[in-house]
Every structure is written in structure tokens, then in C-alpha cells.
Amino acid sequence: MYIIGIAGGTGSGKTTVVRKIMEALENENVAVIPQDSYYNDNTLIPMEERKKINYDHPSAFDWDLLREQIEQLRAGQAIEQPTYDYITSNRMKETVHVEPCEVIIIEGIMALYKKEMRDLMDLKIYVDADTDVRLIRNIQRDTVERGRTTQMVIDRYLEVLKPMHEEFIEPTKRYADLIIPQGGSNQQAIDIMRTYIIHRLRPNR
């Protein structure tokens, strides 16, 4: 099993990079584990209190469950991956059945934050993008998918996303084996990454 960790700020282009890896490995057995699925279970917390939680802080994630399930996959065991609802700010009852695969991609803003998670990875990637680009992508996504107004997104970016990015996400860049500037639009970097991964999986190819 080959485990890839992909980190980067919100709106940096991680999803695009993951998609292009999937396309490059179309003949391989690949599963994506989104870190967002591992936000804490907030069932016992009232809705008004959930809205006050800082979801861009490391404490918002269930790290123990994430590590446990990655270790289960490495051991050849299937998992029931949790799912998360951004509208209710809580974990859903439904789960996603994931079988052990040849390639596991762990994708999320803090995928490289915890040493015990990094130690499970064979390749660590940080997707980088300019601040203004990430803000625009956040506005485009959150107004369409999460029912927020443009001003709500901007306020949240300035009050939460930007300081949390600078404190917890940007510093993880130093742990990356490969940094992809310009996110998913950097085709040369993605080609290099694709060639490297395929070579590691199939040395004689």
C-alpha cells in the first residue's frame, strides 16, 4: 500500500490535484480519504454552539479515529469512513465503506499537521496558492455550496481562516516532499508528481 498525504490551505486547489492524481492512476486501485470527514461528532452540542466552533483549528478533528482507520487499511481491513454535513455542522449517520487499496490519498487542510499521521505517509504533498486566489475560491464555493453570503465568507476568512492558516497550515509546508505552487493549474509539477508516483508503484514500467 502506498499512502499519499495532500495538504494546503482552503481553496488552494487540493481537490484539483487529487482529481489529476486519480486520472493519472486510472488503472490503479485508489481510495481518497477526505480529512473533512473526520470532524468531531458534535451530536451532543446545541446547534448555536456548533456555529461557534473553530473548524480550522486542529482540535476540530477526530485525529484518533483518522489514524485508527488509516492503520486498519494498512493492515488490510476495510473501514466505515464517517461523513460530514456542513449545513448541520455535524457528522451524519451514513458512512462510506472503503476497502484496502493499493493507493490511499489522505486530503485535507491539516493532512500534514500531526507527526503520527505523517509517519504513515509514503509521499507528502503541499498544495500552495496565493492568498487572493484562495479567498476568491472560498467565496465561490461557500456562497454556492454552503449558503453563505459573500460578506460572511470574507468576515470568516479575515477572522478565522487567515490566522489559522498562518498558525497551523502554512508551517506544515516544511514537512512536504513536494510543494505544488499555483495549485491544480501547475501542470508541470503535477506531471512530475504523477511520474514519480507511477514509478514508485511500478518500478519496471
C-alpha positions in Angstrom: 0.0 0.0 0.0 1.2 3.5 -0.9 -0.2 6.4 1.2 -0.1 10.0 -0.1 -0.9 13.0 2.1 -2.0 16.2 0.4 -2.3 19.3 2.5 -2.8 23.0 1.7 -4.9 26.0 2.6 -8.6 26.2 2.0 -9.1 27.0 -1.7 -5.5 26.1 -2.6 -6.5 23.6 -5.3 -6.1 20.3 -3.3 -9.2 18.8 -4.9 -8.0 19.5 -8.4 -4.6 17.9 -7.6 -6.3 14.8 -6.1 -8.5 14.6 -9.2 -5.5 14.7 -11.5 -3.7 12.1 -9.5 -6.8 9.9 -9.8 -6.8 10.4 -13.6 -3.1 9.5 -13.8 -3.7 6.4 -11.8 -6.8 5.3 -13.6 -5.6 1.7 -13.8 -4.7 1.5 -10.2 -6.8 0.7 -7.1 -7.1 4.2 -5.4 -9.2 5.5 -2.5 -9.4 9.1 -1.2 -9.8 9.8 2.5 -11.0 13.4 3.0 -9.9 14.8 6.3 -13.1 16.9 6.4 -15.0 13.6 7.0 -13.2 13.4 10.4 -14.5 16.5 12.1 -15.6 15.7 15.6 -19.0 14.3 16.3 -21.0 17.3 17.6 -24.3 15.5 18.3 -24.3 16.5 21.9 -23.6 20.1 21.2 -26.5 22.5 20.5 -26.7 24.0 17.0 -26.0 27.5 18.2 -22.8 26.3 20.0 -21.7 24.3 16.9 -21.7 27.6 14.9 -19.1 29.0 17.3 -16.6 26.1 16.8 -13.4 26.9 15.0 -13.3 24.3 12.3 -9.9 25.4 11.1 -8.2 24.6 14.4 -6.6 21.2 14.9 -8.9 20.5 17.9 -11.9 20.3 15.5 -10.7 17.0 14.1 -11.1 13.4 15.4 -7.4 12.6 15.0 -7.6 9.3 16.8 -10.3 7.9 14.5 -8.5 9.1 11.4 -5.2 7.5 12.5 -7.0 4.3 13.6 -8.8 3.9 10.2 -5.7 4.5 8.2 -3.9 1.9 10.2 -6.8 -0.5 9.7 -6.5 0.0 5.9 -2.8 -0.6 6.1 -3.5 -3.8 7.9 -5.8 -5.0 5.1 -9.0 -4.2 6.9 -12.0 -2.4 5.4 -13.3 0.7 7.2 -16.6 2.6 7.5 -15.5 6.2 6.8 -17.6 8.9 8.5 -19.3 11.6 6.5 -19.9 15.2 7.5 -22.7 17.7 6.8 -21.6 21.3 6.6 -25.1 22.6 7.0 -25.8 21.0 10.4 -22.0 21.2 11.3 -22.1 17.6 12.4 -21.3 14.0 11.4 -24.0 12.2 9.5 -25.4 8.7 10.3 -24.3 7.5 6.8 -20.8 6.1 6.4 -18.7 5.2 3.3 -17.4 1.7 3.0 -13.7 1.8 2.0 -11.7 -1.4 1.1 -7.9 -1.5 1.4 -6.4 -0.1 -1.8 -3.1 0.0 -3.5 -3.0 3.8 -3.1 -4.6 5.7 -0.3 -4.8 9.5 -0.6 -5.4 11.5 2.6 -6.5 15.0 1.7 -7.2 18.0 3.9 -6.0 21.3 5.2 -4.1 19.7 8.0 -3.2 16.4 6.5 0.5 17.0 7.4 -0.1 18.6 10.8 0.3 15.5 13.1 3.6 13.7 13.1 1.8 10.3 13.7 -0.1 10.9 10.5 3.0 12.0 8.5 4.7 8.8 9.7 2.0 6.8 8.0 2.6 8.5 4.6 5.0 7.5 1.8 4.6 10.8 0.0 3.7 14.2 1.5 2.5 17.0 -0.8 1.7 20.6 0.0 -0.5 22.5 -2.5 0.2 26.2 -2.4 -1.7 29.1 -3.8 -1.7 32.9 -3.5 -3.9 34.3 -0.7 -6.2 36.3 -3.0 -6.8 33.2 -5.2 -7.7 31.1 -2.1 -10.1 33.9 -0.9 -11.9 34.0 -4.3 -12.3 30.3 -4.4 -13.7 30.3 -0.9 -16.2 32.9 -1.9 -17.2 30.9 -5.0 -17.6 27.7 -3.1 -19.2 28.8 0.1 -21.8 31.0 -1.5 -22.9 28.2 -3.8 -22.5 25.1 -1.7 -22.8 26.3 1.9 -25.4 29.0 1.8 -23.2 31.8 2.9 -23.2 35.4 1.7 -20.1 37.0 0.2 -19.7 39.2 3.3 -20.0 36.2 5.6 -17.2 34.4 3.7 -14.9 37.5 3.8 -15.5 38.1 7.5 -14.8 34.4 8.3 -11.7 34.5 6.1 -10.3 37.5 8.0 -11.3 36.4 11.5 -10.6 32.7 11.2 -9.2 31.2 8.0 -6.3 33.6 7.6 -4.9 33.5 11.2 -5.5 29.7 11.4 -3.7 29.2 8.0 -0.7 31.2 9.2 -0.5 29.4 12.5 -1.3 25.8 11.7 -1.4 25.1 8.0 1.4 27.2 6.3 4.1 25.8 8.7 3.3 22.2 7.6 4.8 23.1 4.2 8.3 22.3 5.6 7.2 18.6 6.0 6.3 18.2 2.4 8.3 16.1 0.0 6.8 18.1 -2.9 5.3 21.6 -3.0 3.0 22.4 -5.8 2.8 26.2 -6.4 -0.3 27.6 -8.2 -2.4 24.6 -7.1 -4.0 22.4 -9.7 -3.1 24.8 -12.6 0.6 23.8 -12.3 0.7 21.1 -14.9 4.4 20.6 -14.9 4.5 19.9 -11.1 1.6 17.6 -11.5 3.3 15.7 -14.3 6.4 15.3 -12.2 4.3 14.1 -9.3 2.4 11.6 -11.5 5.6 10.2 -13.0 7.2 9.8 -9.5 4.1 8.0 -8.1 3.8 5.6 -11.0 7.5 4.8 -10.8 7.2 4.0 -7.1 4.2 1.8 -7.7 5.5 0.2 -10.9 9.4 0.4 -10.9 9.7 -1.6 -14.1 7.0 0.3 -16.0 
